[in-house]
Amino acid sequence: MEEPQDPYAPPKSDISIPLEKQGPDVKKVFSPAQGSIGAFLGGPVAGTYFVAMNSLALGNVKRARLATILGIVITAASLLWHFFLLDRPLGYSIRIAYLVAAWLVIGRTQFTKPQIVASATLTFHSNGRVADVVLLGTLIMFALAWVVTHFLSHG
């Protein structure tokens, strides 16, 4: 015999996502705002992740691979720029370049926020996920900077 359900029990589904946006065919993506603010705060590592994951959500493995390769090149160039070419760092100007690049790539070649909202098969990643990627991207950049600094001072 089946026990009666408690009407005051919390629901067993994810209520943060509308019911019509749940299911195996729905893909989570990053909006242009999430990707660009994430790239501004998390640097090229985070920006690369946002663009590559959106490309994978679209089923475009080649574009995701290209985004990853370009992200590695941009990250290396950024580190080289800071350590070899400048007496003082660029500050926010390089971060604004990451922001603009992520905004343009996601907004123009992938999808805009209205397209995601109107789509039956797309929904947004949470802002908590964006914060996690930003934190991880920042830690990776600090670790790479430390390795380069350590190598240069002891090399």
BELMOPE-V719242 format. One record per helix or strand of 3 or more residues. SS is the DSSP state (alpha for helix, beta for strand). FROM is the first residue (numbers start at 1). TO is the last residue. If there is no record, write none. Layout:
[[SS	FROM	TO] [SS	FROM	TO]]
This chain:
[[alpha	19	21] [beta	27	29] [alpha	32	57] [alpha	61	85] [alpha	92	110] [alpha	113	118] [beta	122	124] [alpha	127	154]]
